[in-house]
Amino acid sequence: MTFENLAPLLEKVESLVHQAAVLTTPRDITVTAKGEKDFVTNADVAVSNFFIQHLPALLEGSQVLSEEAPPPSNTQNAPLWVVDPIDGTTNFIFGLPVYCISVGLLWQGQPVLGVVYNPVMQELYTAYKGGGAFLNGVPIHVNTDAELKSTLLLAETNPYSNRTQTLTSAVIGELFLHTVDYRVTGSAALDICYLAAGRAGVFVTEQITPWDCAAGLAILAEAGGMATRWNGEAMDLQTGAILATNGLLHNQTAVIIQQACTR
Ligand code: LIP
């Protein structure tokens, strides 16, 4: 695969995502608890199954890692589709219109293509490596906020663990003092896209999963943003903390996070 043929591949993924979006409007939503405060619905499962069936045909040898399915075996050298069938499942269950379908493609472990779609707002974020980032076909870019006091902070909670929730609260609380205000949308994938579209300058969460961020990171990179671990280490696609910014705010935010973590 070369990067030249990512453009037609993106079109095919967009088409699948629009087809999958129909599955997010079932007549009856059934909810199952995967763990405490961790839910999956029949819509998540239907969208997951749809992508597992259709994505491998788009790219020879590719495999699918979905939040709602057992992981594929031996993904080492295969191109990997990383899917969150519904990111923001809790919002979806409670009727808040802030959720999305997220499909990323990892090539040699790096995100090279991403599609994130909020079917309620009808906002489609897309990117492939070297091709720029777009919202509904219009180019997007991170904002130019250079001071935390003039930017909006996006943050996510981690309701599954009291330990990380305490740390998250401390970090958000400290950053809140330095920024205009903070928002918790309930969808990390959308947060990263909002950052890419210049709607906020910083995004933090203590536990991001590969399916929350694979697509978003491809989009953010093309929009001129950056993402690392909280301690500044390079981002990989393992579950853990993330600091994503417009680039200009990265170092100063990392310093405040370190202070909050060691307090
Ligand atoms: C969600 C994340 C969100 C986090 C939620 C949850 P899901 O993913 O995107 O940022 O706060 O607890 O993990 O489970 O809706 O795909």
Residues whose N, C-alpha, C, O or C-beta is under 5 A from the ligand:
A	BS01	LIP	I86 D87 G88 T89 T90 E156 T157 P159 G186 S187 A188 A189 D212
